[in-house]
């Protein structure tokens, strides 16, 4: 009879336990991330009244000014995550965005709140690329989408808690203190920001306590683990490389670094000029110069990153920018995020304006809907993506297609029925299906690139998701609401992005199987980095 060696039986168990513990910590980080990012949505009406801002400006505060800095800084921080300590990056970023959330509560006007949101965006840029990379090294491909979906579940728990906490603090503060008699002259929305920022400062030391896995350690094929083999990601030069990468993406520094790296400057200069002209035209047509300057900056960073990778790391360029299915899938998931961020920001204001809910009433209800309905959707989508992926290479894209089509009629009914309880019920069902894509989207990116470039690929993915979804979605709906005088109609128009997403997923499905099978060959042909 064969006896079991305790050394061989306990090690896997210990590894599984450690992976689950780290995933649990990252899940908590994800919750705090979205509490701090999202709390402005439930406070928007109070902020609008006190600071005298428009719906378009609210969309800019929530989406564009946060999102572009989040996206732009995500690129160099993604480089650091590939080369340096991922846990340290997440911990320090967590402390920064938590502090800036608390500073948001000290804002006295639109400019100061915008600057605080910039700080929140920069801090939060540290989390997801590093977390995606960590989780992909902790869980094998067969369970990766589920693990990533658990991390993404924090989005909806965080959104739910932000609605509940924000609503409770605002209405509780008004009940406790009459207008003009608040302690230190603080309004309820300011106190809510202070409360939201505190947990992250307490969580940061816990993030620093765990040990990182070896990069590529969860791969089924050892041939796929090309790239750095450092067990904890503490390679030399991580911080200088990240700083250099950040400066190299921003004009005018970008022109110097492109020339230094042997990258032709002419094409980049032409891209910069074209984006400048396009931004000027949009400014002339729609106003809001800062909005279009921020969007142009985000697009310029994508173009510059691609040009530098093409020369400096041709293997990463080949897989990140020349994989057809990855390009179409990224744009498809970004289109879903357009609708998703509109839902995240404007739903509370829709129910307050059209159905007469108070801030705390809708905060309680949306808190439960987001945490339970959205969380169920994320988990259902992740598990379904893994199950379908075992049957067909198109499995994750099928989840994206479902996410694109199913919520449309549910959202339209939510926005048009007259009974507010029926509207909330319909929205609950819509939220479940609208949240399915998160695990599928992130795991699609991880599957189509090699381990040593996953954080940067995630940063590029998040860059597109942020520009298309966060920087445009809430702002466009806010501007349409100002223009049409009807938030409901502007909200309905946003669902057209889901139709575009479905078309893009169909296009991605044509080559995704071949693209995944040929990763190593295409990277080798381009020149694999040692």
ABEGO torsion letter per residue (X at the ends): XBBBBAAAAAAAAAAAAAAAAAAAAAAAAAAAAAAAAAAAAAAAAAAAAAAGBBAAAAAAAAAAAAAAAAAAAAAAAAAAAAABBAAAAAAAAAAAAAAAAAAAAABABAAAAAAAAAAAAAAAAAAAAAAAAAAAAABBAAAAAAAAAAAAAAAAAAAAAAAAAAAAAAAAAAAABBBGABBGGBBAAAAAAAAAAAAAAAAAAAAAABBBBBBGAABABAAAABEBABAAGBBBGAAAAAAAAAAAABOAAAAAAAAAAGBBAAAAAAAAAAAAAAAAAAAAAAEGAAAAAAAAAAAAAAAAAAAAAAAABAAAAAAAAABAAAAAAAAAAAAAAAAAAAAAAAAAAAAAAAAGBBAAAAAAAAAAAAAAAAAAAAAAAAAAAAAAAAABAAAAAAAAAAAAAAAAAAAAAAAABABAAAAAAAAAAAAAAAAAAAAAAAAAAAAABBAAAAAAAAAAAAAAAAAAAAAAAAAAAAAAAAAAGBAAAAAAAAAAAAAAAAAAAAAAAAAAAAAAAAAAAAAAAAGBBX
